[in-house]
Amino acid sequence: MFPTPIQHASKTRQRLYTVALPVVLFLWLLPLLAIFMTSIRPALDINSGNLFGWPSSFDLIDNYVAVFTQSEALRYFWNSVKVTVPTVIISVSLACLAGYGLAIYRFKLALPLFFLFIAGNFVPFQILMVPVRDLSVRTGLYDTVTGLVLFHAAFQTGFCTLFMRNFIRDLPRELIESARIEGVGELRIFWFLVLPLVRPAIAALSVLIFTFIWNDFFWATVLTQGESSKPITAGIRALNGQFVSQWHLVSAASLMAAVPPILIFFAMQKHFIAGLTLGATKG
Amino acid sequence: MAQVELKGVKKSFGKTDVIRDVNLQINDGEFVVFVGPSGCGKSTLLRLIAGLEELSSGEIHIADRAVMDLPPSKRGIAMVFQSYALYPHMSVFHNMAFSLDLQGVSKAEIHERVLAAAKILQMEHLLDRRPAALSGGQRQRVAIGRAIVRNPDVFLFDEPLSNLDAALRHDTRVEIAKLHKQLGATTVYVTHDQVEAMTLADKIVVLKDGEVMQVGSPMDLFKSPANEFVAGFLGSPKMNFFEGELTGGAGTDQGHFKGEGLTLSGVRLVSTDKSVGDKILLGIRPQHMTLDSDGLLKGRATLVERLGTETVVELLTEQGTSFRFACPEMLDIATGQDVSFSIDAARAHLF
């Protein structure tokens, strides 16, 4: 089997492996570890320059409680949820429908249209910053959760469609033809055949988009201003007061903010079963 | 009465004509096999009947109804695909019940119909399984069951045995033949396998490059092929062809042939447009030649295949034409040996 199990390697290699693995792991996790250590320090340590040394006291609970009690973090969290969940639902559902159309139906513009979706992904969205902000101000969507959702959905649907179209395209075509002959309507084919069979793709895409949107800092900064719509990524900055730096609280909040995408990943994990179409054809 | 009628059917993909002017009458209850080499348009023709492809021109009637503008589901057909096309996330029962369920057929009736189909195919014990847990032959049976449940006027089979191994292919072929006897439904069956065509068909339709070469019962096609293509396509090993000259009988159905050291008279003359002196092809099946030391057809053996049931010898004439001889006996012909044959003019053809 490949890669060859380490037990089969020479003694020297095995020793090197046992030493190198923890070192690499430590290096890999160092930034996260640093943030964690900062998040359990008292503010005093940071101000006195004890950034990487042993904390003078362990304020784990105090700091994490402070994040939620002394700031609007909870509200930002909720805003993040309000932005991320609808965006994921809108982009993935639109992508499934568009992907089905592009993959299954033969019409003249299918391919050009598909290329348009791909091409859209090549536009760096940073260059759209000013026009999009302008647009959102004019349409009254500036600084609203709805605005963020709409813009995120607009930007993500292109990629999602590309992804779903390719997955649906890979389904055996006879399945759909067979259902058509049996008199199953197109929407029902989509709902009862295609959706169940691309479930792993939908799960993977949802996790991906959830992480993208949840971690988005760019549009969160560009399109929001006030407490009512600011998601956690942009909100964390506000923990650093105007005059005082509270890096220990910023660190604690950052770690908390990283948790939901991980939870979503594990929640969706059981859907990532490959080979759902096994048995459809000769196999 | 579920007869199928094709009138002037044409289909082209872009500039390529895939089906050119096919006219065909399929009677009620008949088992018709479309056979031909790959790319001859047989599957396309089936898909046109099914309604999965749109006609470029022509008419298709099923049970006396013009169906050109009807969707596949309204044509009274059921189709079994080469790849089975089972719904992988449903049990066998639900695979068969799916369309009935969506059409609002009552639960009790669905149950009854699925069980009846399962009984015909002897797969009642498989109903709870998922397709992934079935063997290739069982999957094919589920696919057939799904067709039976719909109670169609016409069954369409698109190379249903191609994915099975040789032993299973034989068994399933026998089952399909029995099933057709039992149900008596009109069946159109596409295959590239001449054995399937010969054994299953009431009527064979030989296709080549989108055109019908010949239509007829298996034995008619075997005994009196309408052209060189049909003659070469049916029968194994392939029919031998020798080049020569028409020396008499032009315009009649009996011709005289001279060539390759042979002179034959009273041979079935297929082409009517040949005149005396024209080049012509003599066709004779490898089984219809006789070993004869005085025979006029001489060849040198280049390969001897002993199949147990049959010995097949490949030979080369002096002019370099290769031909085969097949005979059910064990022969002790060695490679390199010179052999001569006589030919029964009554079993030869002139194309």
Interface residues (C-beta under 8 A of the other chain):
Chain A: P172 E174 L175 E177 S178 A179 R180 I181 E182 G183 V184 G185 R188 F192 L193 P196 L197 L276 T277 L278 G279 A280 T281 K282 G283
Chain B: A50 G51 L52 P71 P72 S73 K74 I77 A78 M79 F81 Q82 S83 Y84 A85 L86 Y87 P88 H89 F98 S99 L102 Q103 R130 P131 A132 A133 L134 G136 R139 R146 R150 N163
